[in-house]
């Protein structure tokens, strides 16, 4: 199971922004995905780490659970 920011429509984003304004709080929307970690070769891992460093973020290689 992996969680990440939700993909929301403009209407959904507006509803969240309206609630944020009403509450005076910032809200983050996460969704969960039923996936497994993917195996990487040493070279693939090197490429992923290089891009992570360049972007300043963490990347995770995954596959859907039913693609075992």
N, C-alpha and C positions, 0 to 999 in steps of 0.2 A: 504494500500500500504506500502510495506517495501522495503528498499534498502539494499544491501549488496555487498561485493566484487564479481566481476564477475568470473564465471568459464570459463577459457580461455584455448584454445589449445596451444600447444607449438609454433605453427606458429603464433598465435595471440599475444602471449607473446613476441616473437621475434620482431614482428612489433612494438609493444609498446616500447620495449627496444631500438630499433633503433631510434624511434622518440625521446625518452628521451635523447639519446646520442646527436642527432642532435640539440635539443632544449637546452640541458644543464639543463633540468628540470625533476623533478620526477612527474610521472603521476599515478593516481589511477583510476581503472576501477570499476564502480558500475553498478549493474543491479537492476531493480525494479521488485517486485513480488506482484501479486494481492492476498493478504492473509489477514486474520483477526486474531486478538489476540485470543488465546485460554484461556479458563478459567482453573484455577488450584485450587486444593484443598489446604488447609493450609499446609498439609504434602508435597505435590508436590512443592509448592512454597518454603518451607524450603529447600528441596533438591536442587532446582535450585539456590537459593541464596548461599547455601554452595559451590556449584560447581563454581559459578561466583567468589566468594571470592578466592577459591583455584586457579582458572585459571587467575584471574585478568582481566576478561572480562564481558561483559553484554550478557545475553541470553534472547531470547524472544520466548515464546511458541506460535506457529501459526498453523492455519489450512487453507486449500484452501477455497476460498470464496464459491465455490459450494458445500462444505461439511457442510452446515448449518444445 
